[in-house]
């Protein structure tokens, strides 16, 4: 289990609070797993919502959640002018719930809806209602390795285009505004660097603690764990531990703390130190009484971040020299070229973020042509606070909403 835990505890980047789980979906596609009832949860907060299912080019079935109206407005006026569209994308281990978890008064999604925007929230492959595929069953060991063979680049280049194109087609608009937290920011940067044509589909973007450059990663214990990323990832895959999620949480914690495997406890000093750091980190978390992982994600997503932390880079998945040469035509994976990201971009960052350094944010903004930076005005504000802190409304949400309103 240790390979699974490697980056769960270190790089988890968004949380939400699940409510009831029910069967069903709005579209006609077959959905294999029990579904979180976003509509019920949102209705409890006083809003009308819609659920839409889309299928990616490689067969993943994703849920989009739409909040098209203000609070307590449940009927659509067919003659009303089109509203500007805002698309919200969650972080690693998050979901669409991330943007409603603070309730009606403080959640970003609700504040945008009340301000007159047509709000859409994405769910990446593997999370909550997007843990489905046209042919692969993630709970079947025969399918699981193929199902979970994805990193944040797949979310960027397959999930986001599918969802963005669907939203624009459905709303009959040419462009939309984008907001992404953590991995939602990573995916935005990767999308527009690898598929530059998508720059033309965004009016603007707000990236909340969007992880990219890793030259100055701020947390020593995570850096020490990341040194053994490739070993731990390969070990996890061999053991069949491919997914991180709420359903596996207690099992993961118990097995990792009791872990004793001669293969892992090798003579490799770097691996041994990483294992010791990981054990200490987990012990500290358990002293707090819980280790919460509330969404699902593939181990490979975490490992991709781990590779970048280890290598102080922001680049594509490292397969090793031979496979890199076959896939990329070079021994090292290519860097993501942020100079190709031309969207009007605001990069929000926090001084107490344990996953993103101010220096890395400033260095990214220096390369991105139309980027500006905004430091959150509370020095103790952290990575998770963009989503779960009560004062995120005053410190972040109000700014985002007001800046978008100025455009209209």
SVG drawing of the C-alpha trace seen along z (x, -y; Angstrom):
<svg xmlns="http://www.w3.org/2000/svg" viewBox="-40 -47 62 57">
<polyline fill="none" stroke="black" stroke-width="0.4" points="0.0,0.0 2.9,-2.3 3.2,-3.2 -0.4,-4.4 0.1,-6.5 3.2,-8.3 1.5,-11.3 -2.0,-11.0 -1.0,-12.5 1.4,-14.9 -0.3,-16.3 -4.0,-16.0 -5.3,-19.4 -9.1,-19.7 -11.8,-18.4 -15.5,-18.3 -18.2,-16.9 -20.3,-14.1 -24.0,-13.9 -26.3,-11.1 -25.5,-8.6 -28.2,-7.5 -28.6,-5.6 -29.2,-7.4 -28.1,-9.9 -29.8,-12.4 -28.6,-11.1 -29.3,-7.8 -25.8,-6.4 -25.4,-3.4 -23.7,-4.3 -22.2,-1.4 -21.6,-2.8 -23.7,-4.4 -23.9,-8.2 -23.6,-11.1 -26.8,-13.1 -25.5,-16.6 -29.0,-17.7 -30.3,-16.9 -27.3,-18.5 -27.6,-21.7 -31.4,-21.8 -30.9,-21.8 -29.0,-25.0 -31.8,-26.5 -30.6,-26.2 -31.8,-24.4 -29.2,-22.2 -28.7,-19.9 -26.5,-16.8 -25.0,-16.2 -22.9,-13.1 -20.2,-13.4 -17.9,-10.7 -14.2,-11.4 -12.3,-10.2 -10.9,-7.3 -14.3,-6.2 -14.5,-7.8 -17.9,-8.9 -17.8,-12.2 -20.5,-14.2 -20.9,-17.9 -23.0,-19.8 -24.8,-23.0 -26.3,-25.8 -27.9,-28.1 -30.0,-30.3 -29.9,-32.4 -31.0,-31.0 -34.7,-30.1 -35.1,-30.7 -36.2,-27.3 -37.7,-28.1 -35.8,-29.1 -37.0,-32.0 -36.6,-30.9 -36.6,-34.5 -33.9,-35.7 -30.6,-36.7 -27.8,-34.2 -25.7,-34.5 -21.9,-34.5 -20.6,-31.0 -18.1,-30.1 -16.5,-26.7 -15.1,-25.5 -12.6,-22.7 -11.6,-21.0 -8.3,-20.0 -6.7,-16.6 -8.9,-14.4 -11.6,-17.0 -14.8,-17.1 -17.6,-19.5 -18.5,-19.4 -15.4,-21.5 -17.2,-24.6 -20.4,-24.2 -19.1,-22.8 -19.1,-26.1 -22.8,-26.5 -25.1,-29.1 -23.5,-32.2 -19.8,-31.4 -19.3,-28.9 -17.9,-30.1 -20.3,-28.3 -23.3,-29.8 -21.9,-33.3 -21.3,-33.2 -24.8,-31.9 -26.3,-34.7 -24.2,-37.2 -25.9,-36.2 -23.5,-33.6 -24.3,-30.3 -22.2,-28.0 -20.8,-24.6 -18.7,-22.4 -16.5,-19.6 -15.6,-16.2 -12.4,-14.6 -12.1,-10.9 -12.0,-8.7 -13.9,-11.0 -17.4,-10.5 -19.8,-10.4 -17.0,-10.2 -15.7,-6.8 -17.2,-5.1 -16.2,-4.0 -17.9,-2.7 -16.1,0.7 -13.8,0.8 -14.9,1.6 -12.5,0.0 -13.6,2.6 -12.6,5.5 -8.9,6.4 -8.7,7.2 -9.8,3.7 -8.4,1.6 -4.8,1.2 -6.0,-0.2 -8.7,-2.3 -6.4,-4.0 -3.5,-4.5 -3.9,-8.3 -2.2,-11.3 -3.2,-15.0 -2.1,-15.3 -4.9,-13.0 -7.4,-15.1 -6.0,-18.2 -5.9,-16.9 -9.0,-14.6 -11.4,-15.5 -11.2,-19.2 -11.6,-19.5 -14.6,-17.1 -16.3,-19.1 -15.4,-22.6 -16.7,-21.8 -19.9,-20.3 -20.6,-23.4 -20.0,-25.8 -22.1,-23.7 -24.9,-23.4 -24.9,-27.1 -24.4,-28.2 -21.5,-30.4 -18.0,-30.7 -16.0,-31.3 -16.3,-31.0 -14.5,-31.9 -12.4,-29.3 -11.7,-28.8 -9.4,-26.0 -8.1,-25.1 -4.7,-23.2 -4.8,-20.4 -7.6,-22.3 -5.0,-25.0 -2.4,-22.5 -4.8,-21.0 -5.6,-24.4 -1.9,-25.2 -1.2,-21.8 -4.2,-22.0 -3.3,-25.4 0.4,-24.5 -0.2,-21.2 -3.4,-22.2 -2.9,-25.9 -6.1,-26.2 -8.0,-26.0 -6.7,-29.4 -9.3,-30.9 -12.1,-29.3 -11.5,-31.2 -12.3,-34.8 -10.3,-34.7 -9.1,-32.4 -8.6,-32.5 -6.1,-29.9 -6.3,-29.3 -3.0,-27.8 -2.5,-26.2 0.5,-23.9 3.0,-24.0 6.7,-24.9 8.3,-22.9 11.8,-24.5 11.1,-25.8 8.8,-23.2 8.2,-24.5 7.8,-21.3 10.9,-19.4 9.2,-16.2 7.3,-15.9 10.5,-16.5 12.2,-13.7 9.3,-11.3 9.2,-12.4 12.8,-11.3 11.4,-7.7 8.4,-8.4 9.3,-6.0 10.1,-3.2 7.0,-3.7 4.7,-4.1 6.0,-0.9 5.7,1.0 2.1,-0.1 1.2,0.9 2.8,4.3 0.7,4.8 -2.4,3.7 -3.0,0.5 -4.0,-1.8 -6.6,-4.2 -6.8,-6.5 -10.2,-7.2 -12.5,-7.5 -13.5,-3.8 -9.9,-2.7 -8.8,-5.2 -8.8,-3.1 -7.3,-0.1 -4.5,-2.3 -3.6,-3.9 -3.7,-0.6 -1.6,1.3 0.9,-1.4 1.7,-1.9 2.1,1.9 4.1,2.1 7.1,4.5 8.3,5.6 11.8,6.7 11.5,5.4 10.9,1.8 13.3,1.9 16.2,2.3 19.8,1.1 18.8,-2.0 19.4,-4.9 17.2,-7.3 14.2,-4.9 14.8,-4.1 14.8,-7.8 11.7,-8.3 10.0,-5.5 11.0,-6.9 9.7,-10.3 6.5,-8.9 5.9,-6.9 6.6,-10.0 4.2,-12.1 1.4,-9.5 1.9,-9.1 1.6,-12.9 -1.6,-12.9 -3.2,-10.1 -2.4,-12.0 -4.9,-14.6 -7.5,-11.8 -8.1,-11.2 -6.6,-11.0 -9.3,-12.2 -9.3,-11.5 -12.7,-12.4 -12.5,-11.9 -11.0,-9.3 -7.9,-9.6 -5.3,-7.3 -2.0,-6.7 -0.4,-7.9 -1.8,-11.4 0.1,-11.7 3.2,-10.1 3.3,-12.6 3.4,-15.4 6.1,-13.5 8.2,-13.2 8.1,-16.9 8.9,-17.6 11.8,-15.2 13.1,-16.6 12.3,-20.3 10.4,-20.5 7.0,-20.9 7.0,-18.3 5.3,-15.3 5.2,-11.8 8.7,-10.2 8.6,-6.7 12.3,-6.2 14.9,-7.0 14.1,-4.2 10.3,-4.6 10.7,-8.4 12.7,-8.1 10.0,-6.1 7.1,-8.4 8.7,-11.8 11.8,-11.4 14.1,-12.3 15.5,-10.7 13.9,-13.2 10.2,-14.1 9.5,-17.6 8.7,-20.6 5.2,-22.2 5.7,-25.4 3.8,-28.0 4.6,-30.7 1.9,-29.2 -0.8,-29.9 -2.2,-33.2 -5.4,-33.5 -6.0,-36.5 -4.9,-34.8 -4.9,-35.7 -2.8,-33.4 -3.9,-33.5 -1.4,-32.2 -1.1,-31.9 2.0,-32.5 1.3,-29.4 0.7,-27.0 2.7,-23.8 2.4,-22.7 3.2,-25.8 6.0,-28.4 5.5,-32.1 8.8,-32.0 7.3,-29.3 4.1,-31.3 6.1,-34.5 8.3,-32.5 5.3,-31.0 3.7,-34.4 6.9,-35.8 6.6,-33.3 2.9,-33.4 2.2,-36.4 -1.1,-37.7 -0.7,-36.5 -0.8,-38.6 -0.4,-37.4 -2.5,-38.1 -1.3,-37.2 -4.1,-36.4 -4.2,-39.0 -3.8,-36.6 -0.3,-35.2 -1.6,-32.1 -3.8,-31.3 -3.0,-27.8 -3.5,-25.5 -6.8,-24.0 -8.2,-27.4 -9.2,-28.4 -11.9,-25.7 -12.6,-25.1 -11.9,-28.3 -14.8,-30.5 -12.9,-33.7 -12.1,-32.5 -15.2,-34.5 -13.8,-37.8 -10.2,-37.0 -10.8,-35.2 -14.3,-34.6 -15.5,-38.3 -12.5,-39.3 -13.2,-36.7 -16.9,-37.4 -16.4,-41.2 -13.8,-41.1 -16.0,-38.9 -19.0,-41.2 -16.9,-44.1 -16.6,-42.5 -20.4,-42.7"/>
</svg>
